[in-house]
Amino acid sequence: MQRKVFGLGDIVEMKKPHPCGTNAWKVIRMGMDIRMKCTGCGHSVLLPRSRFEKRMKRVLVPAESSGDDTSRPGSL
């Protein structure tokens, strides 16, 4: 099975919704454990990486790149 690709600051969709009604979460810490924050109510959850990868469906919104703004065309 291929490992799922996600990064710090990504908004990810989980298989089951949170009790507040949303299933979109922001990844706020990465390591052996993944800490994510519910985009609906702000609740924070810490999951082992293996459990997180099983429950994650896809990345909804990738995080902004950490490069400086001068690398984008049209910025000064």
C-alpha positions as CSV (number, residue, x, y, z in Angstrom):
1,M,0.0,0.0,0.0
2,Q,1.3,3.5,-0.9
3,R,1.8,6.0,1.9
4,K,-0.5,9.0,1.7
5,V,1.2,12.4,1.0
6,F,0.3,15.2,3.3
7,G,2.1,18.1,5.0
8,L,2.1,20.5,7.8
9,G,-0.7,23.1,7.4
10,D,-2.8,21.0,4.9
11,I,-6.5,20.8,5.3
12,V,-7.4,17.0,5.0
13,E,-10.7,15.2,4.7
14,M,-11.2,12.3,7.1
15,K,-13.5,9.2,6.5
16,K,-15.8,9.9,9.4
17,P,-17.2,13.4,10.3
18,H,-16.5,15.1,13.6
19,P,-19.6,15.3,15.9
20,C,-19.8,19.1,15.1
21,G,-20.7,18.0,11.5
22,T,-17.5,18.7,9.5
23,N,-14.8,16.2,8.4
24,A,-12.2,18.8,7.4
25,W,-9.1,19.0,9.6
26,K,-6.0,21.1,9.6
27,V,-2.7,19.3,10.3
28,I,-0.9,21.4,13.0
29,R,1.8,19.0,14.1
30,M,3.7,16.1,12.4
31,G,6.0,13.5,13.8
32,M,5.3,10.0,15.1
33,D,1.9,11.4,16.0
34,I,-0.2,13.8,14.0
35,R,-2.1,16.6,15.7
36,M,-5.0,18.0,13.8
37,K,-7.5,20.7,14.5
38,C,-11.2,20.6,13.5
39,T,-12.0,23.4,11.0
40,G,-15.6,23.6,12.3
41,C,-15.3,23.8,16.1
42,G,-11.5,24.1,16.7
43,H,-11.2,20.9,18.7
44,S,-7.6,19.4,18.6
45,V,-6.9,15.7,18.4
46,L,-3.6,13.7,18.5
47,L,-3.5,10.5,16.5
48,P,-0.7,8.0,15.9
49,R,0.6,8.4,12.3
50,S,-0.6,4.9,11.3
51,R,-4.1,5.5,12.5
52,F,-4.2,9.0,10.9
53,E,-3.1,7.5,7.5
54,K,-5.9,4.9,7.7
55,R,-8.6,7.4,8.4
56,M,-7.5,10.2,6.0
57,K,-9.3,10.3,2.6
58,R,-7.5,13.1,0.8
59,V,-6.0,16.5,1.0
60,L,-8.6,19.2,0.4
61,V,-6.4,22.3,0.5
62,P,-2.6,22.0,0.4
63,A,-0.6,24.3,2.7
64,E,1.1,27.4,1.2
65,S,4.6,26.8,0.1
66,S,7.3,28.1,2.5
67,G,9.1,30.0,-0.2
68,D,9.3,33.8,-0.2
69,D,6.7,36.0,-2.1
70,T,9.3,37.2,-4.6
71,S,9.3,33.7,-6.3
72,R,5.7,34.1,-7.5
73,P,5.1,35.9,-10.8
74,G,3.4,39.3,-10.4
75,S,4.7,40.0,-6.9
76,L,7.1,42.7,-6.0
